């Protein structure tokens, strides 16, 4: 007999929103702005160098342009820094978009009585800003970010935390994420059923080892309906 779900829990970046597309657009806008401000460098080389810093220090690293300018110029030129930050923020907001049918899926799940949650490795401020930009901040019953536990997925603490906030047991939840080695591995440790957001994954091309693979987020509706039948 299939498990009866009480909650559906989502990763945020590359599961609900196209984080990598947003990040790339924002970085390129920032580089264009620094070049227009007078930075004498090749655009493609600057973009490459900034991504190398992100890959080393994490995509949420807030001092990436400072680090780049120190590496390249030996010190931070605040004209270039300010131009880059302003352009980055404007482009980030403009390019922050949900995957198709995310709103429809969340509304359908909520109307059918499922609790909705988010577990994200992003810092609290960044996670909540994305949710507010996308007008999703009222959709979820609970949101757990890195700052809430101090642990990144796949550590079990974030998953235990969301279960406690939603007042459920792990086996009563379906976890949806794009990164099998973090989102899904962590969820399995606390007994959750897992669904792989293949449509947003940049981290796995092979077998996900998830209970379900999603090419479209709206497939969740059929999955939860199958688990609701007596």
Secondary structure, 3 states (H helix, E strand, C coil): CCCCCCEEEECCECCCECHHHHHHHHHHHHHHHHHHCCCCCCHHHHHHHHHHHHHHHCCCCCCHHHHHHHHHHCCCCHHHHHHHHHHHHHHHHHHCCECCCHHHHHHHHHHCCCEEEEECCCCHHHHHHHHHHCCCCCCCCEEECHHHHCCCCCCCHHHHHHHHHHCCCHHHEEEEECCHHHHHHHHHHCCCEEEEEHHHCCCCCCCCCCCEEECCCCHHHHHHHHHHCC
